[in-house]
């Protein structure tokens, strides 16, 4: 049975009140395997690519908690994101 975002909220994010931080934690949870930006946006119900990058992806990438599968080509259409295994 696949894990839903509701399951993640119940099991992992109960104490996090800030919506943006909760979203970042969901991304990190989901990115135990590589995920596309598009899929993550759908799962978090974010419509704007610009907002998604500014609020969620950029802070996670800059902190080193999230990695790109193609770091030398950040705009490539096949770009995926994965949680940094060294930090988890």
C-alpha positions as CSV (number, residue, x, y, z in Angstrom):
1,X,0.0,0.0,0.0
2,X,1.6,3.4,-1.0
3,X,2.3,6.0,1.6
4,X,0.1,9.1,1.3
5,X,0.8,12.6,2.4
6,X,-1.8,12.2,5.0
7,X,0.2,9.3,6.5
8,X,3.3,11.4,6.4
9,X,1.5,14.2,8.2
10,X,0.2,11.9,10.9
11,X,3.4,10.0,11.5
12,X,6.1,12.5,11.0
13,X,5.0,16.1,11.0
14,X,2.5,16.5,13.9
15,X,4.4,19.1,15.8
16,X,5.4,21.3,12.9
17,X,3.0,24.2,12.7
18,X,4.8,26.2,9.9
19,X,3.3,25.2,6.5
20,X,6.6,25.9,4.6
21,X,8.7,23.8,7.1
22,X,6.1,21.0,6.9
23,X,6.4,21.1,3.1
24,X,10.2,21.0,3.3
25,X,10.0,18.0,5.6
26,X,7.6,16.2,3.2
27,X,10.0,16.8,0.3
28,X,12.8,15.3,2.3
29,X,10.7,12.3,3.3
30,X,9.6,11.7,-0.3
31,X,13.1,12.2,-1.8
32,X,14.5,9.0,-0.3
33,X,14.4,8.1,-4.0
34,X,14.9,10.6,-6.8
35,X,11.8,12.7,-7.5
36,X,11.0,15.3,-10.2
37,X,10.1,18.8,-9.4
38,X,6.8,18.3,-11.2
39,X,5.9,15.3,-9.1
40,X,6.8,17.1,-5.8
41,X,4.7,20.1,-6.8
42,X,1.7,17.9,-7.5
43,X,2.1,16.0,-4.2
44,X,2.4,19.3,-2.2
45,X,-0.3,21.0,-4.3
46,X,1.9,23.9,-5.3
47,X,0.9,25.5,-8.6
48,X,3.7,28.0,-9.2
49,X,7.2,26.7,-10.2
50,X,8.7,30.0,-9.1
51,X,7.2,29.8,-5.7
52,X,8.0,26.2,-5.3
53,X,11.7,26.8,-6.1
54,X,12.0,29.9,-3.9
55,X,10.1,28.6,-0.9
56,X,11.0,24.9,-0.9
57,X,13.7,23.7,-3.3
58,X,16.2,26.6,-3.0
59,X,16.5,26.5,0.9
60,X,16.8,22.7,0.9
61,X,19.5,22.7,-1.9
62,X,21.4,25.6,-0.2
63,X,21.4,23.8,3.1
64,X,22.7,20.6,1.5
65,X,19.8,18.5,2.7
66,X,18.6,18.0,-0.9
67,X,20.8,17.2,-3.9
68,X,20.3,17.3,-7.6
69,X,20.8,14.2,-9.7
70,X,22.4,16.5,-12.4
71,X,24.1,19.3,-10.5
72,X,26.0,20.5,-13.5
73,X,22.8,21.0,-15.4
74,X,20.3,22.5,-13.0
75,X,17.7,23.3,-15.7
76,X,17.7,20.0,-17.5
77,X,14.2,18.5,-18.0
78,X,15.2,15.2,-16.4
79,X,16.4,16.8,-13.2
80,X,15.5,15.0,-10.1
81,X,16.0,15.6,-6.4
82,X,17.2,13.3,-3.7
83,X,17.7,13.6,0.0
84,X,21.4,13.9,1.0
85,X,22.2,10.4,2.4
86,X,25.1,11.8,4.4
87,X,22.8,13.9,6.5
88,X,20.1,11.2,7.2
